[in-house]
């Protein structure tokens, strides 16, 4: 393109923008509605892009990341399969020795740090709860190539009692020393274990699940005797604390290698134990793993992310549809302008360019508005915005690229059809005020109605989903779970203490004396907790042997009465230091073949070599969320494994008794565990946390439904304006002939209500299918009642009527003289 052509093109573009701004000022109400509706869609798209961009940016920084895998495990029990992100300790060395397709192998084990003392002779420099510290083999740094500031990956972790820190952690522990001076310093863990700092690596600035902060040599793990304590030297021991990473050689077949690794496991497993097979999980899946989430903390869900993409597309489409309807609705105001421009020589191509330029201005202003309100939206949705997500145009240049592409796409989607319609008017008909007598209106009317129906289908789908999700959450939170949950709190004792001592029992006796405390119990875990402890059992009824997997709960004598568990038959457990007897639930009794659950009392269950009598049967209760069916359970009294305080309080009648109780509990706890904080959870809050994802979904649907309804009503408003303008003289004639306001309102509203009803007919089966599929994720679920769809339709019709009334009533009450003046 020549310089003259480029200048002319820029001049035309600038002229189009000027005309666009002039029209925005001229039609302030329509402009505000257009900008607001597009800004909503663009803001939703921008927030969703930020989430998607954040979640899919994990672990892109590692060299040869496409060859890095984690060995994960599938444990096959008699009636179910459990997936574990860990691997048996001996497996790593066996893989390295037997499988040449594996280039590097590195074992690691998580270290839980209650406190770290920086400097062997500085007891005042204590740092608590230092996460991200692992025992690792030196080969770990061949797989994950951290950048070294001091020390060497070849030698820094070859000896026991050595530790490598990240630069950030080194500055935290020794703020007055340079990194080279930090090397050689000591830190103390577990009050007595001295570790020498042998290296410093750079912090991982990129988003990564392998963002460790401290690396203790694996030789330390062995020297401390932790292999036996953690079951690390046993082929049958599995824990997510023990991770196994590998780098494969280029071209290695992961399916074949997975079978070979399973073969190694099978060859070394003890006969009679549970079966285990292994698979290779790619590094790219670490952040998205739902089945093998293990130690990684926050995990994204690909299904949810794709759902967010669809939601963003819907809201953006609604904004574009709304713009189209509103633009064509005011086309009559632009008709004479277009006729004059065409008469003076403007081409259709030039008019299309002009209208696209006007759309570009509206889209640009909408985008600027969306950028301004996005930080506020991130605050509103902070409950399900991933940690570490920040909105910064400077730090994330991809956001700018996304916004530019979004502006172009929205401009074309929103502006191209109105530009075709407006530029297609014939100047002769326009200047004779005969535009609506042409076939142009009838040719495009069906498309506008189709777009409006599409808007209301989306809006009604969101309303249906919102009602169903809310109904299921209400059902989940209020259904009878089989135990008491009000006025109960629980607290974990420090996991660093191997076995609860007599101090714990003394603390329990003191807590019982508090006037606000009704009852105290010790257990392995409270009901409806995240933790789970499974074991395999068998039972021989004289005809056949029944093998199954059960959840085992360690409890004391007060546990049943505190939680209100119903004893069907037999008795409750007696105090014991080891497993001497079981109480089982109804589900297990039936699984063992007893039609009458009470008949299971005095029967004997085999667990390994032990034979354990059943002394009682309790009624079933939900030990987990109602996503899952009730599990077979056994209860045992093992004092050494009772580490959780369960405390029932009297009602908080005076409004302050619970606060006094908690203050007293914290003091009693601090006396026994002075280095730990008293952290408690009310039991009903713990249950609510089981349904956090559903509550987040409900909140998201509420917003989505509200925005969809708002944009859809704006679109309906645009269509009624268009129709009212088209039929303005008809309305005047009808009023002259005696038509009442209500008759004219009914006449104008009838066709629009038909669109809403058509949308309801389309949305109902789609909503039923989608919500029915979602409800299938729950073992116990609410009914999908007919009134859900009826209520959705009534809500939409009611809102549509309110929207229609703004224009139809005004049109019906207008003076017919004004509309017929030009006839």
SULBELHU-V407500 format. One record per residue. SS is DSSP state (2 for helix, 1 for strand, 0 for the rest). OMEGA is omega in radians with two decimals (* if undefined). BURIAL is # if it has 16 or more other C-alpha atoms within 10 Angstrom, else .. Layout:
SS:OMEGA:BURIAL
SS:OMEGA:BURIAL
This chain:
0:3.14:.
0:3.12:.
2:3.13:.
2:3.13:.
2:3.13:.
2:3.12:.
2:3.13:.
2:3.13:.
2:3.12:.
2:3.12:.
2:3.14:.
2:3.12:#
2:3.10:.
2:3.11:.
2:3.11:.
2:3.14:#
2:3.09:#
2:3.13:#
2:3.11:#
2:3.12:#
2:3.11:#
2:3.13:.
2:3.08:.
2:3.12:#
2:-3.10:.
2:-3.10:.
0:-2.99:.
2:-3.09:.
2:3.13:.
2:-3.13:#
2:3.14:#
2:3.14:.
2:3.13:#
2:-3.11:#
2:-3.12:#
2:-3.08:#
2:3.09:#
2:-3.14:#
2:3.11:#
2:3.14:#
2:-3.13:#
2:3.11:#
2:3.11:#
2:3.14:#
2:-3.12:#
2:3.12:#
2:3.14:#
2:3.07:#
2:3.13:#
2:3.14:#
2:-3.12:#
2:-3.13:#
2:3.13:.
2:-3.03:#
2:-3.09:#
0:3.13:#
0:-3.10:.
0:3.00:#
0:3.03:#
0:-2.97:.
0:-3.01:.
0:3.07:#
0:-3.11:.
0:-3.12:.
2:3.13:#
2:3.12:.
2:-3.12:#
1:-3.11:#
1:2.99:#
1:3.08:#
1:-3.13:#
1:-2.95:#
1:3.03:#
1:-3.09:#
1:-3.09:#
1:3.05:#
1:-3.04:#
0:-3.05:#
0:3.11:.
1:-3.14:.
1:3.08:.
1:-3.13:.
1:-3.05:#
1:-3.11:#
0:-3.14:#
0:3.12:#
0:3.11:#
0:-3.09:#
0:-3.08:#
0:-3.02:#
2:-3.08:#
2:-3.12:#
2:3.14:.
2:3.11:.
2:-3.12:#
2:-3.07:#
2:-2.95:.
2:-3.05:.
0:-3.10:.
0:3.13:.
0:3.10:#
1:-3.05:#
1:-3.13:#
1:3.10:#
1:3.11:#
1:3.05:#
1:3.10:#
1:3.12:#
1:-3.05:#
1:3.08:#
1:3.09:#
0:-3.00:#
0:3.05:#
0:3.10:#
1:3.07:#
1:3.09:#
1:-3.13:#
1:-3.09:#
0:-3.06:#
0:-3.08:#
0:-3.12:.
0:-3.09:.
0:-3.14:.
0:-3.13:.
0:-3.08:.
1:3.09:.
1:-3.05:.
1:3.05:.
0:3.11:.
0:-3.08:.
0:3.04:.
0:3.12:#
1:-3.05:#
1:2.87:#
1:-3.11:#
1:3.00:#
0:-3.13:#
0:-3.12:#
0:3.09:#
2:-3.09:#
2:2.98:#
2:3.11:#
2:3.12:#
0:-2.95:#
0:3.01:.
0:3.07:#
0:-3.04:.
1:3.06:#
1:3.09:.
1:-3.13:#
0:-3.07:#
0:3.10:#
0:-3.12:#
0:-2.99:.
0:-2.99:.
0:-3.07:#
0:-3.14:#
0:-3.08:#
0:3.09:#
0:3.08:#
0:3.04:#
1:3.11:#
1:3.04:#
1:-3.13:#
1:2.94:#
1:-3.10:#
2:-3.14:#
2:3.14:#
2:3.11:#
2:3.11:#
2:3.10:.
2:-3.08:.
2:-3.08:#
0:-3.01:#
0:-3.06:.
0:-3.10:.
0:3.00:.
0:-3.05:.
2:3.14:#
2:3.09:.
2:3.10:.
2:3.09:#
0:-3.08:#
0:3.07:.
0:-3.13:.
1:2.93:#
1:-3.07:#
1:3.07:#
1:3.13:#
0:3.04:.
0:-3.04:.
0:-3.06:.
1:-3.12:.
1:3.12:#
1:3.11:#
1:3.13:#
1:-3.04:#
1:3.14:#
1:3.10:#
1:3.08:#
1:3.12:#
0:3.03:#
0:3.06:#
0:-3.14:#
0:3.13:.
0:3.12:.
0:-3.09:#
0:3.02:#
0:3.13:#
0:-3.09:#
0:-3.11:#
0:-3.10:.
0:-3.14:#
1:-3.05:#
1:3.12:#
1:-3.10:#
1:-3.14:#
2:3.06:#
2:3.05:#
2:3.10:#
2:-3.14:#
2:-3.09:.
2:-3.14:.
0:-3.14:.
0:-3.08:.
2:3.11:.
2:-3.14:.
2:-3.09:.
2:-3.12:.
0:-3.09:#
0:-3.01:#
0:-3.13:#
0:-3.11:.
0:3.13:#
0:-3.09:#
0:-3.11:#
0:-3.11:#
0:3.07:#
0:3.10:#
0:3.07:#
0:-3.08:#
1:-3.08:#
1:-3.14:#
1:-3.13:#
1:3.12:#
1:2.93:#
1:-3.13:#
1:3.03:#
0:-3.11:.
0:3.10:.
0:-3.13:.
0:-3.13:.
0:-3.06:.
2:-3.14:#
2:3.12:.
2:-3.14:.
2:3.11:#
2:3.11:#
2:3.13:.
2:3.10:#
2:3.08:#
2:3.10:#
2:3.08:.
2:3.13:#
2:-3.10:#
2:-3.11:.
2:-3.07:.
2:-3.11:.
0:3.10:#
0:3.09:.
0:3.14:.
0:3.11:.
0:3.14:.
0:-3.12:.
1:3.12:#
1:2.94:#
1:-3.05:#
1:3.03:#
1:3.12:#
1:-3.13:#
1:-3.10:#
1:3.13:#
2:-3.12:#
2:-3.11:#
2:-3.07:#
2:-3.04:#
2:-3.06:#
2:-3.04:#
0:3.05:#
0:-3.10:.
0:-3.10:.
0:-3.06:#
0:3.00:#
0:-3.00:#
0:-2.86:.
0:3.10:#
0:-3.10:.
0:3.05:.
0:3.11:#
0:3.14:#
0:-3.10:.
2:-3.14:#
2:3.12:.
2:3.14:.
2:3.10:#
2:3.06:.
2:3.09:.
2:3.08:#
2:3.13:#
2:3.12:.
2:3.11:#
2:3.12:#
2:3.12:#
2:-3.09:#
2:3.09:#
2:3.10:#
2:3.11:#
2:3.10:#
2:3.12:#
2:3.11:#
2:-3.14:#
2:3.11:#
2:3.14:#
2:-3.12:#
2:-3.12:#
2:3.14:#
2:3.12:#
2:3.14:#
2:3.14:#
0:-3.10:#
2:-3.13:#
2:-3.14:#
2:-3.11:.
2:-3.00:.
2:-3.10:#
2:3.08:#
2:-3.13:.
2:3.13:#
2:3.13:#
2:3.14:.
2:3.13:#
2:3.12:#
2:-3.13:.
0:2.99:.
0:3.11:.
0:3.11:.
0:3.10:.
2:3.12:#
2:3.12:.
2:3.11:.
2:3.09:#
2:3.11:#
2:3.14:#
2:-3.09:#
2:3.06:#
2:3.07:#
2:3.09:#
2:3.10:#
2:3.11:#
2:3.14:#
2:3.13:#
2:-3.13:#
2:3.13:#
2:3.12:#
2:3.10:#
2:3.13:#
2:3.10:#
2:3.11:.
2:-3.13:#
2:3.09:#
2:3.14:#
2:-3.05:.
2:-3.11:.
2:3.08:#
2:3.10:.
2:3.12:.
2:3.11:.
2:3.07:#
2:-3.13:.
2:-3.08:.
0:-3.09:.
2:-3.13:.
2:3.11:.
2:2.94:#
0:-3.09:#
0:3.13:#
0:3.14:.
0:3.12:.
0:3.14:.
0:3.12:.
0:-3.12:#
0:3.12:.
0:-3.12:.
0:-3.08:.
0:-3.11:.
0:3.14:.
2:3.11:.
2:3.10:.
2:3.12:#
2:3.11:.
2:3.13:.
2:-3.12:.
2:3.11:#
2:3.11:.
2:-3.13:.
2:3.12:#
2:-3.13:#
2:-3.12:#
2:-3.12:.
2:3.10:#
2:-3.13:#
2:-3.12:#
2:-3.07:#
2:-2.96:#
2:-2.99:#
2:-3.12:#
2:3.06:#
2:3.12:#
2:3.10:#
2:-3.12:#
2:-3.05:#
2:-3.11:#
2:-3.11:#
0:3.14:.
0:3.11:#
0:-3.03:#
2:-3.12:#
2:-3.13:.
2:-3.12:#
2:-3.08:#
2:3.04:#
0:-3.11:.
0:-3.12:.
0:-3.08:.
2:-3.07:#
2:3.04:.
2:3.10:.
0:-3.12:.
0:-3.10:.
2:-3.12:.
2:-3.10:.
2:-3.13:.
2:-3.07:.
2:-3.08:.
2:-3.12:.
2:-3.13:.
2:3.11:.
2:3.13:#
2:3.11:#
2:3.12:.
2:3.13:#
2:3.08:#
2:3.14:#
2:3.10:#
2:-3.07:#
2:3.02:#
2:3.13:#
2:-3.12:#
2:-3.13:#
2:3.06:#
2:3.12:#
2:3.12:#
2:3.12:#
2:-3.13:#
2:3.14:#
2:-3.12:#
2:-3.09:#
2:-3.14:#
2:3.09:#
2:3.12:#
2:-3.14:#
2:3.10:#
2:3.10:#
2:3.11:.
2:-3.11:#
2:-3.04:#
2:-3.03:#
2:3.13:.
0:3.11:.
0:-3.09:.
0:3.08:#
0:3.10:.
0:3.06:#
0:3.11:#
0:-3.10:#
0:3.07:.
0:3.09:#
1:3.02:#
1:3.10:#
1:-3.13:#
1:3.12:#
1:3.00:#
0:-3.03:#
0:-3.13:#
0:3.13:.
0:3.11:.
0:-2.99:.
0:-3.10:.
0:3.09:.
0:-3.12:#
0:3.13:.
2:3.12:.
2:-3.14:.
2:3.13:#
2:3.09:.
2:3.12:.
2:3.11:.
2:3.13:#
2:3.11:.
2:-3.14:.
2:3.14:#
2:-3.11:#
0:3.14:.
0:-3.06:.
0:-3.12:.
0:-3.05:#
1:-3.13:#
1:-3.07:#
1:3.13:#
1:3.09:#
1:3.03:#
1:-3.13:#
1:3.05:#
0:3.12:#
0:3.08:#
0:3.03:#
0:3.09:#
0:3.09:#
0:-3.13:.
0:-3.07:.
0:3.13:.
0:3.13:.
0:-3.05:.
1:3.06:.
1:3.10:.
1:3.10:#
1:3.05:#
1:-3.13:#
1:3.13:#
1:-3.11:.
0:-3.13:.
0:3.13:.
0:-3.13:.
0:3.10:.
1:3.13:.
1:3.10:.
1:-3.14:#
1:3.10:#
1:-3.10:#
1:2.97:#
1:-3.10:.
1:3.12:#
1:3.08:#
1:-3.03:#
1:3.06:#
0:-3.04:#
0:-3.08:#
0:-3.03:#
2:-3.06:#
2:-3.08:#
2:-3.13:#
2:-3.12:#
2:3.06:#
0:3.11:.
0:-3.05:#
0:3.10:#
1:-3.10:#
1:-3.07:.
1:3.11:#
1:-3.11:#
0:3.09:.
0:-3.05:#
0:3.02:#
0:-3.12:.
0:3.13:.
0:3.08:.
0:3.10:.
0:-3.12:.
0:-3.13:.
0:-3.09:#
1:3.13:#
1:2.76:#
1:-3.10:#
1:3.09:#
1:-3.11:#
2:-3.09:#
2:3.14:#
2:3.13:#
2:3.12:#
2:-3.14:#
2:3.11:.
0:3.02:#
0:-3.11:.
0:3.10:.
0:3.02:.
0:-3.03:.
2:-3.11:#
2:-3.12:#
2:-3.14:#
2:3.14:#
0:-3.14:#
0:3.00:.
0:-3.08:.
1:-3.12:#
1:3.13:#
1:3.03:.
1:-3.01:.
0:3.12:.
0:-3.09:.
1:3.05:.
1:-2.96:#
1:-3.12:#
1:3.04:#
1:-3.08:#
1:-3.13:#
1:3.09:#
1:3.10:#
1:3.10:#
0:3.14:#
0:2.97:#
0:-3.09:#
0:3.12:#
0:3.10:#
0:3.12:#
0:-3.10:#
0:2.92:#
0:-3.00:#
0:3.05:.
0:3.11:.
0:-3.09:#
0:2.96:#
0:-3.02:#
1:2.96:#
1:3.13:#
1:3.14:#
1:3.10:#
0:3.12:#
0:-2.99:#
2:-3.07:#
2:-3.10:#
2:3.12:#
0:-2.98:#
0:-3.06:#
1:3.06:#
1:3.03:#
1:-2.99:#
1:3.06:#
1:-3.11:#
1:2.99:#
0:-3.14:#
0:-3.10:.
0:-2.99:.
0:-3.09:.
0:3.08:.
0:-3.11:.
0:-3.06:.
2:3.13:#
2:3.10:#
2:3.10:.
2:-3.14:.
2:-3.11:#
2:3.08:#
2:3.11:.
2:3.10:#
2:-3.14:#
2:3.12:.
2:3.13:.
2:3.14:#
2:-3.09:#
2:3.12:.
2:3.14:.
2:-3.10:.
0:-3.01:#
0:-3.08:.
0:-3.10:.
0:3.11:#
0:3.08:.
0:-3.14:#
0:-3.06:.
1:3.09:#
1:3.01:.
1:-2.98:#
2:-3.14:#
2:3.04:#
2:3.10:.
2:3.11:#
2:3.13:#
2:-3.12:#
2:3.10:#
0:-3.07:#
0:-3.12:#
2:-3.12:.
2:3.11:.
2:3.12:#
2:3.06:#
2:3.11:.
2:3.14:#
2:3.12:#
2:3.13:#
2:3.13:#
2:3.09:#
2:3.11:#
2:-3.12:.
2:3.14:#
2:3.13:#
2:3.13:.
2:3.14:#
2:3.12:#
2:-3.12:#
2:-3.12:#
2:3.14:#
2:3.12:#
2:3.04:#
2:3.09:#
2:3.09:#
2:3.10:#
2:3.10:#
2:-3.13:#
2:3.13:#
2:3.04:#
2:3.13:#
2:-3.10:#
2:3.12:.
2:3.10:#
2:-3.13:#
2:-3.03:#
0:-3.04:.
2:-3.14:#
2:3.07:#
2:3.13:.
2:3.13:#
2:3.13:#
2:-3.13:.
2:3.13:.
2:3.10:#
2:-3.13:.
0:3.00:.
0:3.14:.
0:3.13:.
0:3.11:.
2:-3.12:#
2:3.12:.
2:-3.14:.
2:3.08:#
2:3.11:#
2:-3.14:#
2:-3.11:.
2:-3.04:#
2:-2.98:#
2:-3.08:.
2:-3.12:.
2:3.10:#
2:3.07:#
2:3.11:.
2:3.13:#
2:3.14:#
2:3.07:#
2:3.12:.
2:3.11:#
2:3.14:#
2:-3.14:.
2:-3.04:#
2:-3.05:#
2:3.14:#
2:3.12:.
2:3.11:.
2:3.12:#
2:-3.12:#
2:-3.06:.
2:-3.11:.
2:3.09:#
2:3.12:.
2:3.12:.
2:-3.12:.
2:-3.14:#
0:3.08:.
0:-3.12:.
0:3.05:#
0:3.09:.
0:-3.02:#
0:3.11:#
0:3.09:#
0:3.07:.
0:-2.97:.
0:3.14:.
2:-3.06:.
2:3.09:.
2:-3.10:#
2:3.07:#
2:3.13:.
2:3.10:.
2:3.14:#
2:3.14:#
2:3.11:.
2:-3.10:.
2:3.12:#
2:3.13:#
2:-3.14:.
2:3.10:#
2:3.13:#
2:3.11:#
2:3.12:.
2:-3.12:#
2:-3.05:#
2:-3.13:#
2:-3.09:.
2:-3.05:#
2:3.13:#
2:3.12:#
2:3.14:.
2:-3.11:#
2:-3.09:#
2:-3.11:#
0:-3.12:#
0:-3.13:.
2:3.13:#
2:-3.12:.
2:-3.09:.
2:-3.09:#
2:-3.03:.
0:-3.05:.
0:-3.13:.
0:*:.
